[in-house]
């Protein structure tokens, strides 16, 4: 007796399912007749009719893969939708979108949403297939037709006017955009790449928001394989500060703490804000356009730039101290945007609390009648060797000397060096590389008479690295 073979399941694509719906609507054919025509079962046709609205929505969206037969929902649908939204923005700006760039953005969005998610190559392939995103090598995307402008959303700022007296000093925040020539070299006009740095702190200096660095590079090579959650500063691939995203995150953070805070902003920034999200916990207090008072005290901004330049000069001096080390211009050109993020975070942390308090009060940005005299020496770090105080002060104020036309350029590898990994990137360091680096650093300390305090800091770093290697 011959066994009957199991009937093979015939699944219909999205385009075929739309044809089924058209036949049922436009003709008098029954579900059974349509099922025989498409060589499927009648219950399958019935399920298509039940999901009619969803199928038509997918068909009209233009983003669904019309040849795909099954649509499996992603476990991280929120990240899927957010990344697709960002992808369309990248298309509108004609960015060179790559696989590593999409993976980096997906991880960044997951961190913002508070989800424990690490995107993989397989996930990215499925995401592209789900959303009908084209495959292939790098390509510059052609911007689509401009979308219709959204209707103006009501802003919560159009409420009763508030003043600084309505908030405690701990809940008054000031912020400012700071142009920064992140790898400028003293006495030379060569490499002068500019980024925008967003600084924000409260008037008591007890809270400093995470530094945001904004530059024109969509995907700097130095960020390959870097975990954004491990950095103390954020990077945005556009020279314009993403105010809407930043304000929305600030509002969420204050909401989690159950606080109502005031944020001082320049009138120009408030006027230029487009698509301002509804803020429930942050009230914007724009300064008068005729006022010369900055939204973040100028002495605080200058202290940040002084500490950044001091750290930059230290890094350049260390590079030149090697035998046959590079020239000053070459050492400056080797500074990457990732280096700038680390130095900006370190410089912001070094701005003293006392300076922030006294500066806010003196500028009239926080309540107080008799502000303490700030220690002007604490505003500036020690003057580096080889420079006079006047030369270092001029170097700190470099951005104000002239309008700079150069912006953050594409970083390239030194001449004669080629990448070894995917897309020309160098391979990522392994655990063994990290342990060997620790051993080398300790040996160097041992041979150069390091102070006990530095050894203590090294031991803490060594313990932390070893703990990570055991994970």
C-alpha positions in Angstrom: 0.0 0.0 0.0 1.5 3.3 -1.1 1.6 6.0 1.6 0.1 9.3 0.8 2.7 12.1 0.6 2.1 15.2 2.8 0.6 18.1 1.0 3.1 20.9 0.5 2.0 24.2 2.0 1.7 27.0 -0.7 2.2 30.4 0.8 1.1 33.6 -1.1 3.2 36.7 -1.3 1.9 40.1 -0.4 1.3 41.0 -4.1 -0.7 37.7 -4.5 -2.8 38.4 -1.4 -3.8 41.8 -2.8 -4.8 40.0 -6.0 -7.0 37.7 -3.9 -8.7 40.6 -2.3 -9.3 42.3 -5.6 -10.9 39.2 -7.1 -13.2 38.8 -4.1 -14.2 42.5 -4.3 -14.6 42.9 -8.1 -16.0 39.4 -9.1 -18.6 37.1 -7.8 -16.2 34.3 -7.2 -16.4 32.4 -3.9 -13.6 31.8 -1.5 -13.3 28.2 -2.6 -13.1 29.2 -6.3 -10.3 31.7 -5.5 -8.5 29.1 -3.4 -8.5 26.6 -6.3 -7.3 29.3 -8.7 -4.3 30.1 -6.5 -3.8 26.5 -5.4 -4.2 27.1 -1.7 -6.8 26.1 0.9 -10.0 27.9 1.6 -9.1 28.7 5.2 -6.0 30.5 3.9 -8.2 32.7 1.8 -10.4 33.3 4.8 -7.4 34.5 6.9 -6.5 36.8 4.1 -10.0 38.4 4.2 -9.7 38.8 8.0 -6.4 40.6 7.7 -7.6 42.8 4.8 -7.0 46.2 6.4 -3.5 45.3 7.6 -2.5 43.9 4.2 -3.7 47.0 2.4 -1.8 49.2 4.8 1.4 47.3 4.2 0.8 47.5 0.4 0.2 51.3 0.4 3.1 52.1 2.7 5.6 51.4 0.0 8.2 50.1 2.5 7.0 46.4 2.8 8.6 43.7 0.7 5.8 42.8 -1.7 7.4 39.5 -2.7 7.8 38.3 0.9 5.4 35.5 1.8 5.5 35.6 5.6 5.9 38.6 7.8 7.5 37.7 11.2 7.2 40.6 13.7 10.5 41.6 15.3 11.0 41.1 19.0 12.3 44.7 19.1 9.7 46.4 17.0 10.3 49.8 18.7 14.0 49.8 17.6 12.9 48.6 14.1 10.6 51.6 13.7 13.0 54.1 15.1 15.9 52.9 12.9 13.6 53.0 9.8 12.6 56.6 10.7 16.3 57.5 11.1 17.1 55.8 7.8 14.5 57.9 5.9 16.1 61.0 7.5 19.5 59.9 6.2 18.1 59.4 2.8 16.7 62.9 2.8 20.2 64.2 3.7 21.9 62.0 1.0 24.2 60.4 3.6 26.4 57.5 2.7 24.6 54.8 4.7 26.6 51.7 5.5 26.1 48.5 7.5 28.3 49.5 10.4 26.6 52.8 10.5 23.2 51.2 10.8 24.4 48.8 13.5 25.9 51.7 15.5 22.7 53.7 15.3 20.5 50.7 16.3 22.7 50.2 19.4 22.4 53.9 20.2 18.6 53.9 19.8 18.4 50.8 22.1 20.4 52.5 24.8 18.1 55.6 24.6 15.0 53.3 24.9 16.6 51.4 27.8 16.5 48.0 26.0 19.2 45.4 26.4 19.8 44.8 22.7 23.0 44.2 20.7 22.4 44.3 17.0 24.1 41.6 14.8 24.7 41.2 11.1 21.9 38.7 10.9 19.5 41.1 12.6 20.5 43.8 10.2 19.9 41.5 7.2 16.4 40.6 8.5 15.7 44.3 9.2 16.5 45.2 5.6 14.3 42.4 4.3 11.4 43.4 6.6 11.5 47.0 5.6 12.4 46.5 1.9 15.7 48.3 2.3 18.1 47.7 -0.6 21.2 45.6 -0.3 24.5 46.1 -1.9 27.7 48.1 -1.4 28.0 51.6 -0.2 25.9 54.1 -2.1 24.9 57.7 -1.8 21.1 57.7 -1.3 19.0 59.9 -3.5 16.8 62.1 -1.3 13.0 61.3 -1.8 10.4 63.9 -2.4 10.2 66.3 0.6 7.4 65.2 3.0 4.5 67.4 3.8 5.4 69.7 6.8 3.6 68.4 9.9 1.0 70.7 11.5 2.4 73.0 14.2 2.2 71.2 17.5 1.0 73.3 20.5 4.0 74.1 22.7 3.6 73.8 26.5 5.8 77.0 26.8 2.7 79.1 25.9 1.6 78.9 29.4 1.8 81.3 32.3 5.2 83.1 32.2 7.8 81.9 34.7 10.9 83.4 36.2 14.0 82.1 37.9 12.3 82.9 41.3 9.9 80.0 40.6 12.7 77.4 40.7 15.3 76.4 43.3 19.0 76.9 42.2 19.5 73.1 41.8 16.7 73.1 39.2 18.0 76.0 37.1 20.0 74.7 34.1 22.0 76.7 31.5 23.3 75.3 28.2 25.3 76.6 25.3 26.6 75.6 21.9 30.4 75.9 21.9 32.3 75.8 18.5 35.5 73.9 19.0 38.6 73.5 16.7 39.2 70.1 18.2 42.7 69.4 16.8 44.1 72.9 16.4 47.9 73.3 16.7 49.4 76.4 18.3 51.1 78.8 15.9 49.9 76.9 12.8 46.9 77.4 10.5 46.9 73.8 9.1 44.4 71.3 10.4 41.5 73.3 12.0 38.5 71.0 12.0 35.5 72.3 13.8 32.8 70.6 15.8 29.9 71.9 17.9 29.9 71.0 21.6 26.7 71.2 23.7 27.4 71.9 27.4 24.7 72.0 30.1 24.9 72.3 33.9 22.7 73.5 36.8 23.5 76.7 38.6 24.9 74.9 41.7 27.4 72.9 39.6 26.1 69.6 41.1 24.8 68.3 37.8 26.6 68.4 34.5 24.7 66.9 31.6 26.5 64.4 29.3 28.6 66.3 26.7 27.2 66.2 23.1 29.7 66.6 20.2 28.2 67.3 16.8 30.2 67.1 13.5 29.6 66.6 9.8 31.1 63.1 9.6 28.2 60.6 9.3 30.3 57.6 10.4 33.9 58.4 11.5 36.2 55.4 11.0 37.4 55.8 14.6 34.0 54.8 15.9 34.1 51.3 14.3 33.4 48.7 17.0 33.0 51.3 19.8 30.2 50.9 22.2 28.4 54.2 22.7 27.3 53.3 26.2 31.0 53.1 27.2 31.7 56.7 26.3 31.2 59.7 28.6 30.2 61.9 25.7 27.8 61.5 22.8 28.3 62.1 19.1 25.8 63.3 16.5 26.6 63.1 12.8 25.5 66.7 11.9 27.0 70.1 12.6 23.6 71.3 13.8 22.8 70.4 17.4 19.8 68.0 17.5 17.8 70.1 19.9 14.5 68.2 19.7 16.1 64.9 20.5 18.3 66.3 23.2 15.4 68.2 24.9 13.1 65.1 24.7 15.8 63.0 26.5 16.4 65.7 29.1 12.6 65.8 29.8 12.5 62.0 30.2 15.4 62.1 32.6 13.8 64.8 34.8 10.5 62.9 34.7 12.2 59.8 36.1 13.5 61.9 39.0 10.1 63.6 39.5 11.5 67.1 39.0 10.3 70.3 37.3 13.3 72.3 36.0 14.0 75.5 34.1 16.4 75.5 31.1 17.9 78.8 30.0 18.3 79.1 26.2 19.3 81.8 23.8 16.3 83.4 22.1 17.9 82.5 18.7 17.9 78.8 19.6 14.2 78.9 20.7 13.2 80.6 17.5 15.0 78.1 15.3 13.6 75.0 17.0 11.5 73.0 14.6 9.2 70.1 15.7 9.7 70.9 19.4 8.5 67.9 21.4 6.0 68.4 24.2 8.0 68.9 27.4 6.3 68.0 30.7 9.2 68.4 33.1 11.5 71.0 31.4 10.4 74.6 31.1 12.3 76.7 28.6 13.2 80.2 29.7 14.5 82.0 26.6 16.8 85.0 27.2 15.9 88.3 25.5 17.3 88.7 22.0 18.6 92.2 23.0 20.4 90.8 26.1 24.1 90.1 26.0 23.9 87.6 28.9 24.8 84.1 27.7 22.6 81.1 28.6 25.7 79.5 30.1 28.2 81.8 31.8 31.1 82.7 29.5 33.6 82.0 32.2 32.3 78.4 32.5 32.6 77.9 28.7 36.1 79.4 28.7 37.2 77.1 31.6 36.0 74.1 29.6 37.9 75.2 26.5 41.1 75.9 28.6 41.0 72.4 30.1 40.4 70.9 26.6 43.3 72.7 25.1 45.5 71.9 28.0 44.7 68.2 27.5 45.2 68.5 23.8 48.7 70.0 24.2 49.6 67.2 26.6 48.6 64.6 24.1 50.6 66.3 21.3 53.6 66.7 23.6 53.5 63.0 24.5 53.3 62.0 20.8 56.4 64.2 20.0 58.4 62.8 23.0 58.9 59.5 21.2 62.2 58.9 19.4 61.8 60.2 15.8 58.3 61.3 16.8 55.9 63.1 14.4 55.9 66.8 13.8 53.5 69.0 15.7 51.3 69.4 12.6 51.3 65.6 12.0 50.5 64.9 15.6 47.6 67.3 15.5 46.3 65.7 12.3 46.3 62.3 14.0 43.7 63.5 16.6 40.4 61.8 15.8 36.8 62.8 16.7 36.8 59.9 19.2 39.8 61.5 20.9 37.9 64.8 21.0 35.0 63.1 22.7 37.2 61.7 25.5 39.1 65.0 25.9 35.8 67.0 25.9 34.3 64.7 28.6 37.5 65.0 30.7 37.6 68.8 30.3 34.0 69.2 31.3 34.5 67.1 34.4 37.5 69.4 35.4 35.4 72.6 35.4 35.2 73.4 39.1 31.9 73.6 41.0 32.8 76.9 42.7 33.4 78.6 39.4 30.0 77.5 38.1 28.1 78.7 41.2 29.8 82.1 41.2 29.5 82.6 37.5 25.7 81.9 37.4 25.1 84.4 40.3 27.4 87.1 38.8 25.6 86.8 35.4 22.2 87.1 37.1 21.2 83.6 36.0 20.6 82.3 39.5 19.2 84.0 42.6 21.8 85.5 44.9 22.7 89.0 46.2 26.4 88.8 47.3 28.1 86.4 45.0 31.5 85.1 46.2 34.5 86.3 44.2 35.5 83.5 41.9 39.1 82.3 42.0 40.3 83.4 38.6 43.2 80.9 38.9 40.8 78.0 39.0 39.3 79.1 35.7 42.5 78.2 33.9 44.6 75.0 34.2 48.4 75.4 34.6 50.0 77.0 31.5 51.8 74.2 29.5 55.5 74.4 29.1 56.8 76.3 26.1 53.9 78.8 26.1 53.5 82.1 28.0 50.2 82.9 29.7 49.3 85.3 26.9 50.0 82.7 24.2 48.0 80.1 26.0 45.1 82.5 26.5 45.1 83.3 22.8 45.2 79.6 22.0 42.1 79.0 24.3 40.2 81.8 22.5 41.2 80.5 19.1 37.6 80.1 17.8 36.8 83.8 18.3 39.7 85.1 16.2 38.2 84.6 12.8 35.3 82.9 11.1 36.3 79.4 10.3 35.3 77.9 7.0 36.7 74.5 7.7 34.5 71.9 9.4 35.0 68.4 10.6 36.7 66.7 7.6 36.8 63.0 6.8 39.5 61.4 8.9 41.9 59.2 7.0 44.6 56.7 8.0 48.2 57.8 8.0 50.0 57.4 4.7 51.2 53.9 4.0 48.8 52.3 6.4 45.8 50.3 5.2 42.9 48.8 7.2 42.8 45.1 7.7 39.1 44.5 8.4 35.8 44.9 6.8 35.5 48.2 4.8 39.2 48.9 5.5 38.8 49.1 9.3 41.5 47.7 11.6 40.6 44.6 13.6 39.1 45.2 17.0 41.3 44.6 20.1 40.9 41.3 21.8 41.0 40.4 25.5 44.5 39.2 25.1 45.5 42.5 23.5 44.0 44.4 26.6 46.0 42.2 29.1 49.2 42.6 27.1 48.7 46.4 27.1 48.2 46.4 30.9 51.4 44.4 31.3 53.3 46.8 29.0 52.0 49.9 30.9 52.9 48.5 34.3 56.4 47.7 33.1 56.8 51.2 31.8 55.6 52.6 35.2 58.1 50.3 37.0 61.0 51.6 34.8 60.2 55.3 35.1 59.8 55.9 38.8 56.0 56.4 38.9 54.4 57.9 42.0 52.5 55.7 44.4 49.2 57.5 43.6 49.5 56.7 39.9 50.2 53.1 40.7 47.0 53.0 42.9 45.0 54.3 39.9 46.6 51.8 37.7 45.7 48.9 40.1 42.0 50.0 40.0 42.2 50.2 36.2 43.9 46.8 36.0 41.2 45.2 38.2 38.4 46.6 36.1 39.9 45.3 32.8 40.5 41.9 34.3 36.9 41.8 35.5 35.7 42.7 32.0 37.9 39.9 30.5 36.2 37.3 32.7 32.7 38.2 31.4 
